[in-house]
Amino acid sequence: MSYKHFYQRFLSANRGKQHFACHSHHYWPDVTRDATLKYWDDSAAMVDDKWYHLFAEKLPAVQKHIAGILNTGHPHQIAFAPNTHELVMRILSCLDWQKPLKILTTDSEFHSFSRQINRLAENGNIQVERISTLPFDSFESRFRAALQAQEWDLVFFSQVFFNSGLAVSDLEGLVNAAPDSAIVCIDGYHGFMAMPTDLSRIAHRAFYLAGSYKYAQGGEGCCFVHVPVGCTLRPAYTGWFAEFGELDAVKTGQVGYSLDGMRFAGSTMDFSALYRLLAVFELFATQGLDVPKIHAYVQDLQQAFLSKLESINHPQLNRAHLLVQDLSHHGHFLTFKLDSADIVQALSAHLRQHGIVTDARGDRLRFGFALYHDKADYNLSCLEKPYV
Ligand SMILES: Cc1ncc(COP(=O)(O)O)c(C=O)c1O
């Protein structure tokens, strides 16, 4: 079974390449091109009425797909933004910055959170504890112990870590171990549409962030947050979309917020990515392609890739350098932690020269896998040659 026919335009524009950076820059299915044009045509045809169409038709349709994929049961709890950083800021703006704050996180969060929190920590009134994700076999128990050790104000961790592909196995357990004092936020960007995810039992407790650029395949511009059911937080960083729909009761002189997830919305944004995302959801729905099937396909690709590598017996790209805990519960990219950043640079340049696109960060080389791969196409023969 191959899914390459969904991606003809990106594949033909990149003929001769083996694209293993899908976890970073995923190819877009052909339907997203039509969706982009449709956004233009709808804008021309409806002009200002477009906004009614968006909020009455398109947004609810995308919310419904996302809520179904995550099994939250609460599509209205989803708010959109062009990137997750905006949503991270909105969540941070719910904290009381007048008092000292305690934040528990990991040492492996993406820059949209880690850079921001490092900058805010310069002001001196926040204590940030970062639990190391490695060694990963003890990560969850160490994080759980830290969760219970203090009255945290914010707990922020990834479902799948961007710098390793390692995946938290007990999301529910970690969320439930957080003290009542804490806002709990999961960065699900590397989990959404990649790993089967069921938030039904924590949908009332945790925020979940993700977006369209990676495994959801809609391109940049459509990130979202699932806001815990019944959430009454009042983001200080707020836009006028946050007062759409029914508003909560407020004291005189206070700003009102939507009762549902829209309370975390911002303001005017380009919704063409939402059109693209919807087109992907609809394509997959008509094909009966769901996340468990996508995940199984990618797991098979990963096994095929690893056995090809094994037969080459490469001095660097081998099991000993692979960051993995459990390949049956792992993100859609494999990370090799090599002996030095120089080796990573040399090897990734060598691979690129031979048409193999990977993603290098420091001493780590990452290989992503996607529906537009066919294991029969994998050709790693350049790894049999010297790379320096
Ligand atoms: C874990 C994770 N979160 C978030 C993002 C995207 O952040 P933003 O939407 O702020 O650019 C990425 C992008 O690579 C990521 O890996």
The ligand as an SDF file (V2000), in Angstrom:
LIG
                    3D

 16 16  0  0  0  0  0  0  0  0999 V2000
    7.2760   20.5810   20.0770 C   0  0  0  0  0  0  0  0  0  0  0  0
    6.9920   21.7610   19.1950 C   0  0  0  0  0  0  0  0  0  0  0  0
    6.0870   22.6780   19.5970 N   0  0  0  0  0  0  0  0  0  0  0  0
    5.7920   23.7470   18.8320 C   0  0  0  0  0  0  0  0  0  0  0  0
    6.3990   23.9290   17.6010 C   0  0  0  0  0  0  0  0  0  0  0  0
    6.0230   25.1160   16.7480 C   0  0  0  0  0  0  0  0  0  0  0  0
    6.0600   26.3170   17.4340 O   0  0  0  0  0  0  0  0  0  0  0  0
    5.4780   27.6490   16.7790 P   0  0  0  0  0  0  0  0  0  0  0  0
    4.1080   27.2990   16.2710 O   0  0  0  0  0  0  0  0  0  0  0  0
    5.4400   28.6160   17.8920 O   0  0  0  0  0  0  0  0  0  0  0  0
    6.4180   28.0500   15.6870 O   0  0  0  0  0  0  0  0  0  0  0  0
    7.3420   23.0270   17.1510 C   0  0  0  0  0  0  0  0  0  0  0  0
    7.9850   23.2360   15.8400 C   0  0  0  0  0  0  0  0  0  0  0  0
    8.8750   22.6200   15.3930 O   0  0  0  0  0  0  0  0  0  0  0  0
    7.6500   21.9170   17.9690 C   0  0  0  0  0  0  0  0  0  0  0  0
    8.5680   21.0110   17.5760 O   0  0  0  0  0  0  0  0  0  0  0  0
  1  2  1  0
  2  3  1  0
  2 15  2  0
  3  4  2  0
  4  5  1  0
  5  6  1  0
  5 12  2  0
  6  7  1  0
  7  8  1  0
  8  9  2  0
  8 10  1  0
  8 11  1  0
 12 13  1  0
 12 15  1  0
 13 14  2  0
 15 16  1  0
M  END
$$$$
